[in-house]
Amino acid sequence: MRGCSSDGLQQVLPHLSAVAIESVQRSEEGIVLRTRSRTPWARCPRCTERSVRIHGRYERRLTDAPLGGVPVVIVLLVRRFKCLAVDCPAVTFAEQIPGLLRFSRRGRWVDGQSCRGETAVDETGPELNPA
């Protein structure tokens, strides 16, 4: 469904409070949520300066815990920003979504957070705390 109100979804999926839910679709994968950051800027992880200069975009696909027995896939549009601080060693950086994801270069979760419960995985990383 396009143009859905994300208020109801965010009550059920509170870990998505930092993102705008663009669409919700049912597919052979399960429930697919297309999301993006709510903020127009991001902070450089090296110098902490804010930047609004977007260098590029890419998608991350996260597998979340099932909802009513149906698999949930979060497709997150991640922006790369250009750091505007002259003396900062970081030229570009990827935005981080608080409470949802922080990835290392290889795509593995580095902060121990999962989307819901302990079952979230990304496509390149192992399941967190498998049963």
N, C-alpha and C positions, 0 to 999 in steps of 0.2 A: 504494500500500500504506500503510495507516495503522499508527501505532505502531511504525514501523521503527526499528531501531537506527541511529543516525547515525554510529557509530564507523567502519564500513566506508566509508560515503560520504565522511567527512571525510578519509580517507586518499587518496581519489581527487580530492576537492574541498577541498584544504586552505584555500582562501580563505574557506570557510564555517565556520571553527573558532570564530568569535565568535557564531554563531547556532545555535539549536536547530532542527533540521529536523523539522517537525511531520508532514509527509506528502510522499510522492513518488507522482505519478500520471502515467500516460501518456495524452496527449490528442492531438487533431489539431494542437495547437501543438508537440508534442514531449514532452519530459520536463518536468514542472512540479513544482518544489520549493517547498513552502509553508514559510516560515521566520519566526523571530522572534528577538529578542535574548535572550541567556542571563541578562543581569543585570537585577535588579529596579530599578535606578536608572540615572541618566545625569547627566553633568556639564554644567552650563551653559557654553556656549562663551564667554560674556562674563566671568563672575566665577569660573568653575571650581568653584562650590559644587555638591555632590551634591543631587539631588532625587529623591524617590520619588513625588511627587504628579503623577499622570497627568492631563493635560488633555484628551487625545483620542488617536485612532489613525487611521491611514490606510495603504493598501497602496501599495508601489512595485513595479513589474514591471521586472526587469532581464533582458536577453537575454544569456546566457552563451555561451561557445564550445561547439560541438557535442560531444556525448559519443558516441563510436562512430558518428559521422555523423548523430546525431539531435539536433535543436535542443534547447537547455536554457533554460527560463525560471525565474527565481528570483522568487517572490512573497514580498516581505519586508513583514511587519507592522511599521510604524514608529510609535513612540509619541511624542506631544508631551507635554512636561513643563512644569509651572509652576515658575518659578524662585522659591525661597523667600527669597532674599536681599533684604532691604528696600531697599538702596541700588543694586541691579542694574538697569540700564536694560532688560534683557530680561525680558519678562513671561512668555512661553512660548518653548520651543525644541524642535526635533526632535532625537531621539537620533541619534548618529553611530555607525556600526558600524565598528570598527577593521579596516582592511584590505579592507573590502568597498565601502563607499560614503561619499562626502561630496558632497553636492549643493549647488549654489548655488540661489538662488531659482527659477531657470528649469529646474532639473533636470539641468543639464549637470555632468559630472564636473569637479571642481576640483582634485583632488590628483594627477591623472595616473595613478591606479591603475586597472587593469582587473581583471575577475574572474579570468580565466585567460588567459594569453598577452596578446595585444593586440587581441582581437576583441569585448570586452564593450561593449555599448551600453545605454543606458536608452531608454525609449520616446520621450523628448523630445529626446534628444541624438544627435549624429552618432557614427558608428563611430570608435573610437580607432585612429589609425595605420592607415588602410585600405591594403590592398596595392595 
